[in-house]
Amino acid sequence: MYEHERSLVQEYKSKPFVLMGVNTDAKSQLQDIIKDNNLTWNNWADGPPPDFGPIVSDLHVHAFPTMILIDAEGKVRDKSAKAGDLNHEIAVLVKEAEEDGAKNAINAK
């Protein structure tokens, strides 16, 4: 179930990329999910229904799973990414972040 996420973490491990899981199960269940599935990326417990936490509420998540792509400046770039488009969209955002980082490094000199 988490193979695609694992491959993304591995592929972008030295790049400006973060995978963040947001879970709406109880915290004790999330701990079991992380352990049982060997999740190596950060995961956030955002509260079970009906009292969802700020991530689910503020980003108006209505279905699970929902993929939300956030760029290096914190702007939501896509909230409807499908698995087929996801790899391409991540590659675009990573390239943008690397280019911005290179520009900032040159300007800092």
N, C-alpha and C positions, 0 to 999 in steps of 0.2 A: 504494500500500500504506500510506502514512503520511498520507494526506489527513485522516483523522479526527483524528489527533494534532495535525497542523498547525492544524486549525480550533480545537481546544481551546486550544492555546497562544495563538492570536490572540484568541479570545473572552475569555480570562481573563488577558490580559497585565497588566492593572492591578489584578488581584484577588489575594487570598491563595491562590494556586494554584501548584503545581509539578508538572510532568510529568517523570518520571524513567524513562529506559529502562534496563533491566537486560539485559545480553547475555551469552550463554554461549559465544560464539565466541572465538577467539583475539584478543588485543588488536589485532594487525595487521589482522585481518578487520573488527573493529569500527571501526577508523579508516577503512577503505575504505567500510563501510556508511554511516557518518556523512557522509563526503564525497560519495559517489555519490548519496545520497538527500537531501542537503541537510537533515539533521536539525538543528534549531535549539534543541533542548532537551538537557539533560544526559543523558549515557549512562554507565553503569557497566559495566565488564568484570568479571564475577563468576566467571570461571574456566570453562574447558571441562569437559565430563564426562570422567571420573567424579568429578573433584575440584572440584565446584562450590564457590563462595565462600559467604560468610556470608549474603548476602541470599537466595539460592535455598535454602540449607540451613536457615536459621533460620525462614524463612516457609513451609517445606515445599512448595515449588513442584515439581509433578510433571509438568506439561504446559506447552507453549509455543504461543501466548502465554498468559500468565495476567495478568489485571488485578487489581491489589490497590489498594484505596482506603485511604489512611491519612489520618486527620484532622489538624487543626492541632496536636493534643497528642501526635501520634505513635502513636495507637492504630489498629490495623487495624480498619477498619469493614466491609469487604467484600472477600472473596477470590474471589468467584465472579461478579463483575459481568459481565453480558453487554452487548454493544454497545448494545442498545436501552435498557437501564436505566442505562447509564453516564452519559449526559448528565444525567439527572435526579439521580442520586446525587451527581455532582460539584456540581451547582447547590445541592443541599441542604448539602453540606459547606462550600462557599464562603460561603453565607449564614450558616451557623453561625459560621464563622471571622470574618466581618465583624461580626456581632453581638457576639461575644466581644471583638473588638478595640475596638469602640465602647464597650462596658461598661468595659473596662480603661482607656480614655482618660478616661472620665468619672470613674472612681474615682481616677485619678492626680492629678486637679485638687485 
